Amino acid sequence: MANLGLPSYTVSKSLVDLYKNLNVTEGSGSSSKSEKTKMVTLKTSDNKTFVVKKSTVLISETIRHLIEDDCAEDVIPLQNITGDVLEKVLVFLKKHGPVMEFLYGPVEPSDEEREKVADEIMMWDTEFIEGLESDQMLFDLIFAANYLDISTLMELTCEVVARKIRDMSPEQIRDYLRIENDYSPEAEAKVRADNSWAFKQ
């Protein structure tokens, strides 16, 4: 399977610092192991619950800040995300979380190890995107990535949409992104006539 040439992710300094200080290496003390395996419960807008390891959701700045600021109760409500979308998000996080730990954790990997992991995650991302059942799910993941502040998922999904619309006409882009045309046919014809240079192929 050919990969999509997906982006080299921009990782925030706060996230890098988090993993740099996260003692998750083999042989860590029991308290750090307990912290790594601590479970959190997420509840979606359609009342589905997901119990996941705290370390899995650290990539989400939104959830992480809720936890760190003691704003999270026993169940963290995600009022704008449905269960089917969160399920996909968690698949992404469960794959990318260990990669973040490996790349930015206390033990710095070699250049060869970094390159190998980067190639593997790029191929995995390609399969993840190609496995989505619809463009609507892709749009829902963009919304979820924005809401949960997951920069890696946002970059991945937005890059895919950008590639999809790159060779589309304005009409095709409006249709694909479900953007309503505010112009009447007459007004659009005038804009096209006044700016004919912009519509030349």
PyMOL commands that set and color helices and strands:
alter all, ss='L'
color gray80, all
select helices_A, chain A and resi 13-20+30-37+54-57+61-68+83-104+111-130+135-148+151-165+170-176+185-194+196-199
alter helices_A, ss='H'
color red, helices_A
select strands_A, chain A and resi 39-44+49-53+75-78
alter strands_A, ss='S'
color yellow, strands_A
deselect
rebuild
show_as cartoon
